[in-house]
Amino acid sequence: PILFSKLRKFSECGERYSYEAVYNQHVNKLQLTAYMAIFYGDEYLSDLEDCIYDVLNIYVWALSAHIPDINEENYYELDLVSTALGSSFAVIDYLIGHKLHPQLQKRIKTELKRRILDPFKEKIWHWEDRYNNWTSVCAGFTAITIMLEFPEEFDKLLPRFQLNMEKYFKGFPDDGVCLEGPGYWGYGFVSFLVYAMLLKEYTNGEIDFFTLDKTRKIAMFYQNTMLDKDVITSYGDCPIDVKTNPLLF
């Protein structure tokens, strides 16, 4: 179970991983069960509904290390994982929501409005003024959630999301090198690509990041840093044997 004693550890002594390990187990089980239900049929639907119910009930979707003040009610903190989780729920609802129990389908939309849409509309978040992977991940996943669940709101918020992605792009020099390191390149660029692909489809090709020369240069970063097979130039706080997401190939 997700325990409050683990959640509060970060604010008390700076220890974050005991909470994150359990949190990730719940989220990974949700996502894996969703894949099974989507690709292999309704026999996994009941298990998926249990996972949805479980994760929807988590008190706060953000990581303990990203909560500004544990003494406040932090249902609505938009960080790397809460926004990613929101997009997971939105994709599940979009693909097989019609197969879910009506109570769960309604709760998904209610929670996404309460935890993602409304907080994003209430203020400008700190990651909107950054030029790194936080901007891409948080803005990208938030955009995907709102695009799929609240398209009428997405149309109004699209200029803001586009400004976020412009800032993300400005974090790269003209040659496409990721100054944060290869691990962060993979994390941020995958989020950007999913957003860009869905946005291109959503706008019937009117907004197409894939025509930009800088997109191509950023996409080539990993290959350009390879020294040998499975050996790349790693720096920052990325591990020496960092691997990238296979989706990028």
C-alpha positions as CSV (number, residue, x, y, z in Angstrom):
1,P,0.0,0.0,0.0
2,I,1.0,3.6,-0.4
3,L,1.7,4.8,3.1
4,F,1.7,8.3,4.6
5,S,4.8,7.4,6.6
6,K,6.7,7.0,3.4
7,L,5.2,10.1,1.7
8,R,6.3,12.3,4.5
9,K,9.9,11.0,4.7
10,F,11.2,13.4,2.1
11,S,10.0,16.5,4.1
12,E,11.5,15.0,7.3
13,C,14.9,13.6,6.2
14,G,15.2,14.0,2.4
15,E,14.6,10.3,1.7
16,R,12.4,9.9,-1.4
17,Y,12.9,6.5,-2.9
18,S,10.9,4.3,-0.5
19,Y,7.8,6.2,-1.5
20,E,8.6,6.4,-5.2
21,A,9.2,2.6,-5.4
22,V,5.7,1.8,-4.1
23,Y,4.1,4.6,-6.1
24,N,5.7,3.4,-9.3
25,Q,4.5,-0.2,-8.7
26,H,0.9,1.1,-8.6
27,V,1.3,3.2,-11.8
28,N,3.3,0.6,-13.7
29,K,0.6,-2.1,-12.9
30,L,-2.1,0.3,-14.2
31,Q,-0.2,0.9,-17.4
32,L,0.7,-2.7,-18.0
33,T,-2.8,-3.9,-17.3
34,A,-4.1,-1.3,-19.7
35,Y,-1.9,-2.6,-22.4
36,M,-3.2,-6.1,-21.8
37,A,-6.8,-5.0,-21.9
38,I,-6.2,-2.9,-25.1
39,F,-4.2,-5.5,-27.0
40,Y,-5.5,-8.8,-25.7
41,G,-9.1,-8.3,-24.9
42,D,-11.8,-8.0,-22.3
43,E,-10.5,-10.8,-20.1
44,Y,-8.2,-8.2,-18.5
45,L,-10.9,-5.5,-18.2
46,S,-11.9,-6.3,-14.6
47,D,-8.2,-6.2,-13.5
48,L,-7.8,-2.9,-15.3
49,E,-10.9,-1.5,-13.5
50,D,-9.4,-2.5,-10.2
51,C,-6.1,-0.8,-11.1
52,I,-7.9,2.4,-12.2
53,Y,-9.9,2.5,-9.0
54,D,-6.7,2.0,-7.0
55,V,-4.7,4.8,-8.7
56,L,-7.5,7.2,-8.8
57,N,-7.7,7.0,-5.0
58,I,-4.0,8.0,-4.5
59,Y,-4.0,11.1,-2.4
60,V,-1.5,13.0,-4.5
61,W,-0.2,12.0,-7.9
62,A,3.0,14.1,-7.7
63,L,6.2,12.7,-6.1
64,S,7.0,13.6,-2.5
65,A,10.2,15.4,-3.6
66,H,8.1,17.7,-5.9
67,I,5.5,18.7,-3.3
68,P,6.3,22.3,-2.1
69,D,4.7,21.9,1.4
70,I,3.5,18.6,2.8
71,N,1.4,20.6,5.3
72,E,-0.8,21.9,2.6
73,E,-3.3,19.8,0.6
74,N,-1.4,19.0,-2.5
75,Y,-4.0,17.2,-4.7
76,Y,-3.1,19.4,-7.6
77,E,0.7,19.6,-7.9
78,L,1.6,19.3,-11.6
79,D,5.0,17.6,-11.9
80,L,6.7,15.1,-14.2
81,V,4.8,12.0,-12.9
82,S,1.3,13.5,-12.2
83,T,1.1,14.9,-15.7
84,A,2.3,11.6,-17.2
85,L,-0.3,9.7,-15.1
86,G,-3.0,12.1,-16.3
87,S,-2.1,11.4,-19.9
88,S,-2.2,7.7,-19.2
89,F,-5.7,7.9,-17.9
90,A,-6.7,10.1,-20.8
91,V,-5.4,7.6,-23.3
92,I,-7.1,4.7,-21.5
93,D,-10.4,6.5,-21.6
94,Y,-9.9,7.5,-25.2
95,L,-9.2,3.9,-26.4
96,I,-11.4,1.7,-24.2
97,G,-13.3,4.1,-21.9
98,H,-16.6,2.9,-23.5
99,K,-15.9,-0.6,-22.1
100,L,-15.3,0.6,-18.5
101,H,-17.9,0.7,-15.8
102,P,-19.8,4.0,-16.2
103,Q,-18.8,5.1,-12.6
104,L,-15.1,4.6,-13.4
105,Q,-15.3,6.4,-16.7
106,K,-17.0,9.4,-15.0
107,R,-14.5,9.4,-12.2
108,I,-11.6,9.5,-14.7
109,K,-12.9,12.7,-16.3
110,T,-13.7,14.2,-12.9
111,E,-10.2,13.5,-11.5
112,L,-8.5,14.8,-14.6
113,K,-10.5,18.0,-14.4
114,R,-9.7,18.4,-10.7
115,R,-6.0,17.3,-10.8
116,I,-4.8,18.4,-14.3
117,L,-7.1,20.8,-16.2
118,D,-8.2,23.2,-13.4
119,P,-4.7,23.5,-11.8
120,F,-3.1,24.2,-15.2
121,K,-5.7,27.0,-15.9
122,E,-5.3,28.5,-12.4
123,K,-1.7,29.7,-12.7
124,I,1.6,29.6,-14.7
125,W,3.6,26.7,-13.4
126,H,7.4,26.9,-12.7
127,W,8.3,24.5,-15.5
128,E,6.7,26.8,-18.1
129,D,9.6,29.2,-17.5
130,R,12.3,26.5,-17.9
131,Y,14.2,25.5,-21.0
132,N,14.7,21.8,-20.3
133,N,13.0,18.4,-20.1
134,W,10.6,19.5,-17.4
135,T,8.9,21.9,-19.9
136,S,8.6,19.2,-22.5
137,V,7.3,16.5,-20.2
138,C,4.9,18.5,-18.0
139,A,3.6,20.6,-20.8
140,G,3.4,17.7,-23.3
141,F,1.6,15.4,-21.0
142,T,-0.8,18.1,-19.8
143,A,-1.6,19.0,-23.4
144,I,-2.2,15.4,-24.3
145,T,-4.6,15.0,-21.3
146,I,-6.6,18.1,-22.2
147,M,-6.5,17.4,-25.9
148,L,-8.1,13.9,-25.4
149,E,-10.5,14.7,-22.5
150,F,-11.4,18.4,-22.9
151,P,-10.9,19.4,-26.6
152,E,-12.9,22.6,-26.2
153,E,-10.5,23.7,-23.5
154,F,-7.5,22.5,-25.5
155,D,-8.3,24.8,-28.4
156,K,-8.2,27.8,-26.0
157,L,-5.0,26.7,-24.3
158,L,-3.1,25.7,-27.5
159,P,-1.1,29.0,-27.8
160,R,0.2,28.5,-24.3
161,F,1.3,24.9,-25.0
162,Q,3.0,26.1,-28.2
163,L,4.9,28.7,-26.2
164,N,6.0,26.0,-23.7
165,M,7.4,23.9,-26.6
166,E,9.1,27.0,-28.1
167,K,11.0,27.4,-24.7
168,Y,11.8,23.7,-24.7
169,F,13.4,24.1,-28.2
170,K,15.3,27.1,-27.1
171,G,17.1,24.9,-24.6
172,F,18.9,23.3,-27.5
173,P,21.6,25.1,-29.4
174,D,21.3,25.1,-33.2
175,D,23.1,21.8,-33.6
176,G,20.5,19.9,-31.5
177,V,22.8,19.0,-28.6
178,C,21.1,18.3,-25.3
179,L,23.0,20.2,-22.6
180,E,21.4,18.1,-19.9
181,G,22.8,14.8,-21.1
182,P,21.5,11.9,-23.1
183,G,19.2,10.5,-20.4
184,Y,17.3,13.8,-20.2
185,W,17.3,14.0,-24.0
186,G,15.4,10.7,-24.3
187,Y,13.0,11.6,-21.5
188,G,12.1,15.0,-22.8
189,F,12.2,14.3,-26.5
190,V,9.8,11.2,-26.3
191,S,7.3,13.4,-24.5
192,F,7.6,16.1,-27.2
193,L,7.3,13.6,-30.0
194,V,4.0,12.1,-28.6
195,Y,2.6,15.7,-28.3
196,A,3.8,16.6,-31.8
197,M,2.3,13.5,-33.4
198,L,-1.0,13.9,-31.7
199,L,-1.1,17.7,-32.4
200,K,-0.4,17.1,-36.1
201,E,-3.3,14.7,-36.3
202,Y,-5.5,17.0,-34.2
203,T,-4.9,20.0,-36.4
204,N,-5.1,17.9,-39.7
205,G,-1.5,18.7,-40.4
206,E,-1.7,22.5,-39.9
207,I,0.8,22.3,-37.0
208,D,3.7,20.0,-37.9
209,F,6.9,20.1,-35.8
210,F,8.4,17.4,-38.0
211,T,9.0,19.9,-40.9
212,L,11.4,21.9,-38.7
213,D,15.1,21.5,-39.3
214,K,15.8,21.8,-35.6
215,T,13.5,18.8,-34.8
216,R,15.7,16.7,-37.1
217,K,18.9,17.9,-35.5
218,I,17.5,17.2,-31.9
219,A,16.4,13.8,-33.1
220,M,20.0,13.0,-34.2
221,F,21.6,13.8,-30.9
222,Y,21.8,10.3,-29.6
223,Q,23.4,8.9,-32.8
224,N,25.8,11.8,-33.0
225,T,27.1,11.1,-29.5
226,M,27.8,7.4,-30.1
227,L,31.4,6.4,-29.8
228,D,30.9,2.7,-30.5
229,K,28.1,0.2,-30.4
230,D,26.2,0.8,-27.2
231,V,28.7,3.3,-26.1
232,I,27.7,7.0,-26.0
233,T,29.1,10.2,-24.6
234,S,27.5,10.6,-21.2
235,Y,27.7,13.7,-19.0
236,G,25.8,15.7,-16.4
237,D,24.3,13.3,-13.9
238,C,23.4,10.7,-16.5
239,P,24.9,7.2,-16.0
240,I,27.8,6.1,-18.2
241,D,25.7,3.3,-19.7
242,V,22.6,5.3,-20.2
243,K,20.1,3.8,-22.7
244,T,17.5,5.6,-24.6
245,N,13.9,4.9,-25.3
246,P,13.5,2.4,-28.2
247,L,10.6,4.5,-29.5
248,L,13.2,7.1,-30.6
249,F,14.5,4.6,-33.2
